[in-house]
Structure formats: structure tokens, C-alpha cells
């Protein structure tokens, strides 16, 4: 089994989303000890914005483009994704949505005629489905009775991954990371319990 581990927090290993995503990977490795893990750390080398060649290639298959620039990086990132049997994404919620580094990665992997096709009925994903686990950390709460902020992250990621064919998406969240230590400890414990239950019921 190949696991693609995408890390989007600028805080690196100190990030709550980083630590939560490591727990997901650990559960996967417990079921498949021989699995290969490929890390794509977006915070260290943030993917550049797509360039003009990429934009022209998105617009028309016949566009004259250079094999260098963001098209080459897109090829690399898509190859990593295609090779993965499971994808784990660790991300903070920034300003109620995804951080810019993760959005840049998405712009490179969501590519016309490569990971999705455009038909008369709409966009159709070209990737075969596989489990995607998303570890989200948020300073505030965006679910439950104490939610105080909107959530544009989970619906966006659900939609954009579905667009390329990835529909088996599971979110684990630690919310309230800026709250008192006892509140954060409870949030972590609740998520850890949910994670254990999920992987205990998932076939090896």
C-alpha cells in the first residue's frame, strides 16, 4: 500500500493538524506495516501559482505549451496522487477555508483532461476512488452547538476532490486549539476516540 501524506500547515511538526494527520498514518500503518509513506510538505516548498502555460493547457488541449514551469510540477504532483492507495491531508483552517499552500496544490492536481474531463453533463473525475483522510485543526469551533464560525473548508474539499473522482473522504477535526488547555485536551480525546472507532471498523 502507498500512502500519500500531504502537510499544509506553515507551523510544521508543531501544528495540531500535522500531529493529527500522523495519528491517521499510524492507524493505517498498524493495519499495513509494510506500507510506503510519501510525504508532500507544502509549507516548506509551497507550490507556486499556476503559470500561463498551465492556464492555456486548461483552456484547450491543442494549446502550445512548454513542458517546464507549473505543468511539470503538476505532472509530478498528479503522479504522486495516482500512485497513492490512500491519501492523508493535514491542514489548518485559515480564515474559514483552506490555507493558500493547500489551494496551490489543489490547483496543480485538478487539471482538465488529466484528472477530470469536461462533458455535456458537467465535469467527470478521471481518477479511481480511494480513501482520503483529512485532518483539520481550527482555532475556533465550526461544528456543534458551540460553533462560532462558518466552515468553507470541508464542503470545498469534499466538492473539489469529488470533481476528480475521490469520493471516499473522511474528516477528523480538532477544534478550539486556541482555547484553554482542558478544552483542547477534551477535543483531542474526542477525536482520538472517533479515530479508533473508525479504524477498528475498517477492514485491513
C-alpha positions in Angstrom: 0.0 0.0 0.0 1.2 3.5 -0.8 0.2 6.4 1.4 0.5 10.0 0.2 0.8 12.3 3.2 0.2 15.9 2.3 1.1 18.5 5.0 -0.2 22.1 4.6 0.5 23.9 7.9 3.1 26.6 8.0 3.8 25.6 11.6 5.3 22.3 10.5 5.6 19.5 13.1 4.3 21.8 15.8 1.0 22.1 14.1 -2.1 20.4 15.5 -3.1 19.2 12.0 0.4 17.8 11.5 0.1 15.7 14.7 -3.5 14.6 14.0 -2.5 13.5 10.5 0.4 11.5 11.9 -2.1 9.6 14.1 -4.1 8.7 10.9 -1.0 7.5 9.2 -0.1 5.4 12.3 -3.5 3.8 12.2 -3.0 2.9 8.6 0.5 1.5 9.2 -0.9 -0.6 12.1 -3.1 -2.3 9.5 -0.5 -2.4 6.8 3.0 -2.4 8.4 4.7 -2.6 5.0 3.0 0.4 3.6 5.2 3.1 1.9 4.6 6.7 3.0 5.4 9.6 0.7 5.3 13.0 2.3 4.5 16.1 0.4 5.3 19.0 2.7 3.6 22.1 1.2 4.7 24.5 4.0 8.4 24.1 3.3 8.2 24.3 -0.5 4.9 26.0 -1.3 3.8 25.1 -4.8 4.0 28.3 -7.0 0.8 29.6 -8.5 0.0 28.0 -11.9 1.6 29.9 -14.8 0.3 30.9 -18.2 1.3 27.6 -19.9 -0.8 25.7 -17.4 -3.7 28.1 -17.9 -3.6 27.8 -21.7 -3.4 24.0 -21.3 -6.5 24.0 -19.1 -8.4 26.0 -21.7 -7.5 23.9 -24.8 -5.8 20.6 -25.3 -4.2 21.9 -28.5 -2.6 24.9 -26.8 1.2 25.3 -27.5 2.9 25.0 -24.1 6.3 24.4 -22.6 7.0 21.2 -20.7 8.6 23.2 -18.0 7.1 25.5 -15.3 4.0 24.6 -13.4 2.9 21.9 -15.9 6.0 19.9 -15.0 5.2 20.3 -11.2 1.6 19.4 -11.9 2.7 16.2 -13.6 4.8 15.3 -10.5 2.1 16.0 -8.0 -0.5 14.2 -10.1 1.8 11.2 -10.4 2.2 11.1 -6.6 -1.6 11.2 -6.2 -2.2 8.5 -8.8 0.3 6.2 -7.1 -1.3 6.5 -3.7 -3.7 3.9 -2.4 -4.7 6.2 0.5 -4.3 10.0 0.8 -3.9 11.7 4.2 -4.1 15.5 4.3 -3.2 17.5 7.3 -4.4 21.1 7.2 -5.3 24.0 9.4 -8.4 26.1 8.7 -7.3 29.6 7.7 -9.9 32.3 7.5 -12.7 29.7 7.5 -11.2 27.8 4.5 -8.1 26.1 3.2 -4.6 27.7 3.5 -3.1 29.1 0.4 -0.4 26.3 0.2 -3.1 23.6 0.0 -5.1 25.6 -2.5 -2.0 25.9 -4.7 -1.6 22.0 -4.5 -5.2 21.6 -5.5 -4.8 23.9 -8.4 -2.0 21.7 -9.7 -3.8 18.4 -9.3 -7.3 19.4 -10.5 -6.4 19.5 -14.2 -8.6 19.3 -17.3 -8.3 16.1 -19.4 -5.8 14.7 -16.8 -7.7 14.3 -13.5 -11.1 15.4 -14.7 -12.9 15.7 -18.0 -15.5 18.2 -19.3 -18.6 16.7 -20.8 -22.1 17.9 -21.8 -23.3 16.7 -18.4 -20.6 18.5 -16.5 -17.2 17.7 -15.0 -16.3 14.0 -14.6 -13.5 12.7 -12.4 -10.8 10.6 -14.1 -9.1 9.2 -11.0 -10.2 5.9 -9.4 -11.6 6.4 -6.0 -9.6 5.6 -2.9 -9.8 6.6 0.8 -8.9 10.2 1.6 -8.5 11.2 5.3 -8.3 14.9 6.1 -7.0 16.1 9.5 -8.3 19.6 10.2 -7.2 21.9 13.0 -9.1 25.1 13.8 -8.5 27.8 16.4 -12.3 28.2 16.8 -15.2 25.8 16.6 -17.1 25.3 13.3 -19.4 22.4 14.3 -21.6 21.6 17.2 -23.7 23.7 19.5 -20.7 25.9 20.4 -19.8 26.7 16.7 -18.9 30.4 16.3 -17.6 30.5 12.8 -18.6 29.3 9.3 -16.9 26.4 7.5 -16.0 26.7 3.9 -13.2 24.2 4.2 -14.9 20.8 4.4 -17.6 21.5 1.7 -14.9 22.9 -0.6 -12.6 19.9 -0.2 -15.4 17.4 -0.5 -16.6 19.0 -3.7 -13.2 19.5 -5.4 -12.0 16.0 -4.6 -15.2 14.6 -5.9 -14.7 16.5 -9.1 -11.5 14.4 -9.8 -13.1 11.1 -8.7 -12.2 11.0 -5.0 -15.4 10.4 -3.1 -14.4 8.3 -0.1 -13.5 11.3 2.1 -13.3 11.2 5.9 -12.7 14.2 8.1 -11.2 14.2 11.6 -11.0 17.6 13.3 -9.5 19.2 16.4 -11.4 22.4 17.0 -10.7 25.1 19.6 -6.9 24.9 19.5 -6.7 28.5 21.0 -9.0 27.6 23.9 -7.9 26.7 27.4 -5.8 23.6 27.8 -8.6 21.5 29.3 -10.9 22.3 26.4 -8.3 21.4 23.9 -7.4 18.2 25.7 -11.1 17.1 25.6 -11.3 18.0 21.9 -8.2 15.8 21.2 -9.6 12.9 23.3 -12.9 13.0 21.5 -11.2 12.9 18.1 -8.8 10.2 19.1 -11.8 8.1 20.2 -13.6 8.7 16.9 -10.5 7.7 15.0 -10.0 4.5 17.0 -13.6 3.5 16.3 -13.3 4.3 12.6 -10.2 2.3 12.0 -11.4 -0.6 14.2 -14.4 -1.0 11.9 -12.4 -0.6 8.7 -11.3 -3.8 7.0 -7.5 -4.3 6.8 
